Amino acid sequence: MRDYTNISKKFQAFSDENRLKTLNCLKTGEKCACELLECLNIGQPTLSHHMKILCDANVVEARKEGKWMYYTINTKGIEGLVDFLKEHL
């Protein structure tokens, strides 16, 4: 049985311009929140909101080091969405 709730969260994660820009910034590798703030030109509360959605969808992984959060793309989390799309094309 397919987990449609999880697939739906992934679609939500990809449905916002700032989150797509975030993924674009992360495609070159892990970034700290401070680097993402510069890349996106948004405030910290807005970044936190978007990162929560991306992490909840299992599209991005987060780790804390000191006072900063570091983010990276979770390719395994994205593969589930790619597989779903391939099955329905």
Secondary structure, DSSP 8 states (H G I E B T S, - for coil): ---HHHHHHHHHHTSSHHHHHHHHHHTTS-EEHHHHHHHHT--HHHHHHHHHHHHHTTSEEEEEETTEEEEEE-HHHHHHHHHHHHHT-
